[in-house]
Amino acid sequence: QVQFMESGGGLVQPGGSLGLSCVASGFSFSSYAINWYRQAPGKERELVATITRAGDNTIYPASVHGRFTISRDNVKDTAYLQMRNLKPEDTAVYYCDVPQIGRGHGIPVTVSS
């Protein structure tokens, strides 16, 4: 059974940092690229980070480039998203996603003073 357990969200002040984790199970984690998406209320879902199977390449959109870092541990079957210099517009529900496999339920991140 495919499962994703996300953790690490919450409330942070503008300029702060937050780390998200996604522990996966039920499939061959190291065989798939991993994405992190986010969706803010009333907005389209946005892809914010991608990492290749081996973790040797990452991709970010301009909106988060230089502030977000995606990584993975193929021994622990875990993906991470480290976010720094957070802005109010980063407020959203964040999901880890594995193409053709599934995604997590999402974890809220709120950036507010």
Secondary structure, DSSP 8 states (H G I E B T S, - for coil): --EEEEE--EEE-TT--EEEEEEEESS-GGGS-EEEEEE-TTS--EEEEEE-TTS--EE--TTTTTTEEEEEETTTTEEEEEE-S--GGG-EEEEEEETTTEE---EEEEE--
